[in-house]
Amino acid sequence: MDKLRVADTNEAERPRERLLTLGPSALTAVELLAILLGTGTARSDALSVAADLLAAAGGTVRQLARRPPSSLRSVAGVGRAKAARIAAALELARRLDREGRDLGEDIRSPSDVHRRYGPMLRDLMVEEFHLLALDAQNRVTRQTLITRGILNSSLVHPREVFRAAIAEAAAGIIVVHNHPSGNPAPSADDKRVTTQLVEAGKLLDMPVYDHVIVAGDQYFSFAEAGLL
């Protein structure tokens, strides 16, 4: 069966018109992507390109969100502008989810950290190292991205980690980073970085309460494992 082209449908049945009439929740992921793409190619319309794009990502929006913008351009009909548009929409979705975890939230356990950072970090293709500065009541007063890239003891320096915490007069800190591999087990570098941070925290009288590793829907807590 031939693919149904946008031009072959009634105007009222086209994705953009359906969204305006019925709301975005009534549309499929392919239709939503087609609206973002706007146009197709000489051989394929926007719906066909959107279907190819989703298929190339394994058929799920989650997998699409994991791909760097440059890789989206491997699909025929997706150039720089369209790849940027899709990446921007996916980032807005992440930020919308993140806005529900406001500053001032109590952190009482590693699961609280994972609930806060899991949606933000689980789909990233590179490692990010974040700081949570806490007050004496374990409320978050600041969250800061420290570094992005491969985590090792040379890239994550205690000076960079504690600078923001000191400026915030934090009572203590929690650090968190992700493993794009999906395996939450700490590496040798993870352990070295944690040891350095804990020792620096003792000198500054600013304890490191935990180091949480996010890996997909799983996490590893140094505190829970008795490694602090």
N, C-alpha and C positions, 0 to 999 in steps of 0.2 A: 504494500500500500504506500502511495506517495505521501510525503509529509504535507501537512496542511500549512499553506503559506498565509501570512498575515493578510496579504492582498486579496486572498480568496475568501476571506471571512467577511461577514457583515460588519459594518463600522462599529455597531453596538457590542459585537463580540470580540473586538480587538483588545489586547491587554490594557492599554492605557484607558480606554473608555470603560472597560469592566472595573478597573480600579476606582475610577471616579464615581461610578454608579454603585458598586457593591462594596467597595472598601478593599484595602490591600490583602486582608486575610482570605478573601475569596479566590485569590490567584495562586497558581502553582509557582514553585521556585523558578521554573523555566520562564514563565510569563513575567515574573518580577525582574529577572535578569534581562529579558528582552527589552523591557522599559528602560533599564539602565543603559543598555547598549544603544538604543535608539534606532540604529540602522543595521542592515546586514551587508552583504556583498552582492556583486552582480549575479552570483549563482545561488546564494542562500539568503533568506530574509533573517530578520533579527531573532525570530523564534528558533530557527534552525541553528544559528550561531550560538544562541543561549543554551540550547540542548547539547550541542557539541562541547561547550565550555563546561557544563555541569558533568557531562560524561567523562571528560578528561580529568576531572577532579574526583572521580570515583562515585559520582552520582549523588553526593551530599553537599549541602552548604557548609557543613563543618570542615570537610576536606578542602573545599574551595577556599575557606578562610585561612587555612594553613599555608597556602601557596603564596610565594612572594609575587608582587605585582608583575615583575618582569616575566615570570613563567606563564602568565595568562596570555601573553602575546604569541605563544606557540599555537594557539587555536586560530585558524583562518577567520579573518573578519574582526579580530581583536587587536587593535593597535595601541599606541601609547596612551592616547586620550581615553579610550574605552577601558583599558586596564586600570588606569588611575581612577576612573569613575567607580568601577566596581570595588577597588581596594578602599576607596573613601567610604563607600556605603557600608562595607563590612566593618571598618573601623568605627563608624558611627554606632553600629549595633553593639560593638564591644563597649563603647563609652556609655551608651544608654544603660547597659547592664551594670556597669561600674558605678554609675551615679547613685544607685540604690544603696551603696555601701559608704555612707557619709563618714566624714571625720567625726570623732567623738564616740564612735562605736566601741563598746567594751570588747577586749580580746581576753578570753578566759582559757582557751585551749587551742591546740594546733588545728582542730577542725574549724575553729572560727577563722583562723588565718587562711585555711584552704577555701572556705566558703567565700572569703573576700577576694582572694587572688586566683582561685581556680579558673573562673571564666575568663579572666584577663590573660592568663599565661598559658593555658593548656594547649592552645592551637598555634603558638608561635614556633617558627622554624629555627630560631636562634635563642640562646640563653639570655635572660635578663635577670639582673640582681637588684632587688628592691629593699628599701629600709622602711620599717614602721617605727616611728618614735612614739613612745607611750608616756603618759603622765603617771603619777603615783597611784591612781585608781585604775590603771591598765586601760585607759581610754587612748585611742589613736589621736595624736595631735598633728602628725605630719606623715605623709608617705612620699617617698622619693625614689625615682629610678637612679641607681648609682652607675651601672654600666650595662652595656649590651654587647654580646659576643661570647666567645668561649670563656668559661669561668676558670681562672687559675689564680694563684697567689700573687702574681705580678699585676694582674688587671684589677683585682679587688684589693685595694689598699685600705688599712684601717683609717688612715687620715681622711679619705674620701667618705667612708661610711659614717664616721663620727662627727664630721664637720656639721652636717645638717642637724644631727641629734643635739650637739652642743648648742647650736644657735637656737634650738627649740627648748633648751633647758629640760631635755627629756630625763625621766627617772630611769628609763631602761629602754632597750631596743629589741626588736625582732627583725631578722633578715630572712628574705625569701627569694628563691630563684627557681627556675623551671628546667626540666630535662626534656627537650624535644623528642628524645628517643622513646619516651613513655615508660622508662624504667626509673622509679624513684630512688633506687639504692644510691647512697652517696659515693662519689669517686674519691680517690686519694687526694685530689686537689680540693674537693669540697671539704674534706676533713682538715686539711692544712689551713684553708681559709678560715674555717670555723675556730680552730685553735688560736690563730692569730687574733681574731676578733675578740674572743673571750679574754685573752690575756690583755689586750688593749683596754677592754671594758673594765677590767679590774683596776688598772692603773688610773683610769679616769673616773672611777667610782660610778660607772654607768653600765650595769650588767646587761649581758646578752641573754635574754630570756629563752630564745629559741632560734634555730635556723630550720626553716621549713622548705622542703623541695617539692615542687608541684610537678607531677608527671601525668598528663591526661586527667583522668578522674581519680587518680591516686595521689597520695602524698607521703613523705617521710619527714618525721620530726626528730631532730637531734635530742631535744629535751625528753620526748617520750621514750627514746631508745637509751636514755641514760648516758649520752655522749657529751654532755656539757660539763 
